[in-house]
Amino acid sequence: MRTLVLAAAALTLGGACLGCGPRWKVIQQSGPPSALFGVKSYAVGASYDGLSVGGGSEAAHLADKDAESRAQWEADKRGMQDELLAGLRLEARDYSFEEGAEGAEGELEVEWVFVEPGMFSYVLNLPTHVTARLAFKVGGEVVDRIEIRQSENATAFNASSGGRMRSCARRIGVIGGKFVNHVNEPPK
C-alpha cells in the first residue's frame, strides 16, 4: 500500500512539473554566464531562407497562388515579424529590440523555419504551427541560439491563418523575451 501511495505521489508531482522548464530548445549556449549578460539593446533582423511551409518549400506553397494571395502571404510574414517584436518588447521591457538599429550592443537574427498555416472551415479545422530560431549575436558572432515552436487551433474566433500565424509569432516573441530575462539573471 505504501508503495502505491509513493508511486501516486511521484506521478502527481512529476505530472505537475511537466512544462515547468523553459519553453525554448537550446541549440547553442554561451554560458553560464551568458555572453548576453548585460546586453541591453538588440538590432533585430529576419530571415526566411529555407522556410518550410506545410512540409514543402515556400516557393512550392506560392506556386499556384494568385497575385493577391502572394501579397497577403508577404503581409502575413511581415505581420509575424512585427508581432514577434511586440512580444519581445512586452516581456523583456528593460531591453531594446529595434529592426536595423545602429549602435545596438547585440543582434538578434530571427530565422523563420516552419509554418503550417492550417485552415478553418465548418467541416475541417487544422491548427497553425510556427517554428522560429532566434540567434543572438555579440560582436557579430552567434553566442546563443534557441528554437521556439508555437501552435494555435483554428476556430470561428480566429478563422484567418494569417491571424493565427501572428498570434503564434507574438508568443514566440514573449518566450524569446523570457530567454533574454533568464540569461540576464544575476548568478546565484
N, C-alpha and C positions, 0 to 999 in steps of 0.2 A: 504494500500500500504506500509506504513511504517513498519508494522508487517511483511510483506512479505520480505522486504529488510533486516530487522534484522534477520529473520529466515534463509535467504540465507547466510548472513554473518556468522552466528553461525555455519551453516553446513560446510561452506568453511573452517573456522578456525578450527573447530573440526576435519574435514577430514584431514587437513594439519598436525594435531598433532598426527594422527594415526601413530604408530611406533616411536613416539618421545621418549618414555620411554625406559628403559633398555631392552635388548634382552635376558634377562635371567629371570627365575622364581625363586624367593627366597623361599627356603624350610625352612631354618634355618638362623637366623641373630643374630649376637652378639652385634650389636651396635644400634645407634651411641654412641660413636665412635666404630668402628670395632676393635675386638681383633687382626685383621690382620694389623692394622695401624703400620707402621714401620718395618714389617717383610719383609726382602729383599731377602731371599733365601728359596727355597722350594725343598724338596725331593718329587719326583713325582712317584706314583705307579698307576697301573691299575688293575681293577677287571672286570672280565667277568661273575662273578657268577650271575645267574639269567638272563643272556642276552636273550632277546626275539628276534627271527629272523622271520620276516614275520608273526608275530602273534603266533608263536609256539616257542618251546624251541630250543636252539642251537643244542642239540642232535638230535631232530626231523629233523631239517634242514639238518644235516650232514648224517642222517641215510642212504639215498640212494645215497650218493656221493661216487665216486671212490677215491683212494688214492691221485691222482693228484689234484682233486677238493678240498679235505680236506686240502692238503698242501697249495693250493692257498688261501683258506679261512683263514688259520693261518697267511699267509703272509699279507693278507688284514687287519686283526686285528692289526698286528704289524705295518703296514703302517698307520693305523688310529692313533695309539698312537704316532708314530713319527711325523705325521702331526699336531696333537694337540699340541705337544711340540713346533713345529716350529711356529704355530700360537700364542701361549703364548709368546714366545721369541720375535716375530715380534711386537706385540702390547705393551707388558709390558717390554720394553728394560732396565729399571732401576732395574729389578729383575732377580734373577737366578732361573731357573727351570731345575733340573737335576734328572734323574732317580736314585733312591737309594743313593742320595747324603748324605753322613755322615756329621754331624755338621750343617745341614741346620736349620734355625730358625723355619721353619714351614714345614708342609707336605701337599701335595695335592693328594688325592686319587680320581682317575677318575673311576667312575662306568659307564661302558657302559651298557645302559639299553635296548635300542631297535635299531634294524637295519632292515630296509626293503631294501634289495639290489636293488630292481627294476629290470627292464630289458629293453633291446633295441633290437628291430627288425624293419624291414621296415614296418611291419604291425601294431605292437602294442608296445607302449613305456610306461613304468611305472617308475615314479620317484623313486629315492633313498631317504629314510628318515633315519636320525640318531638322537638318543637322548642320552645324557650323563648327569650324575650328577657329579658335582665337589664338593668334601667335603674338606674344608680347615681346617687343624688342627694346634693347637698351644699347646705344652706340651702334645701331644698325644690325645688331646680331640678335637672333632669337634666343631668349633666355627661358621663357616659359611658353608652353603650348598646351591648350586644353581642347577637348571636344565636348559639345553640348548637344543633346537631342531633345526635341520637344514635339508633342503631338496635340492635336485638337480635333475633337469629334465634330462631324458635320451635323448641324441641327437647323431647324427652321429659324432659329435666332441668330445663326451665323452661317447662312447658306453660301456665302461667297468664298471661294477658295482663296482669293487674294486677302480677304479679311482674316481668314484662319492662318494664312502664312504670316501676316503681320503680327497676329496675336502670339504665334509661336516665337517669332523673332524678338518681340518685346520681352518675353520670358527668358529667352536666351541672353538678352542684354542684362536682365536683372541677375541671372545666375553668374554671368561674367562679372558684374559689379560685386557680387558676393565673393568671387575669387579675388578680386583686387583688394577688397576689405580684408580678406583672410590673409593674404601674403603680406599685408601691412600691419598685422597684429604684432605688438611687441613680443619678443621671445620670452618664454616663461622660465 
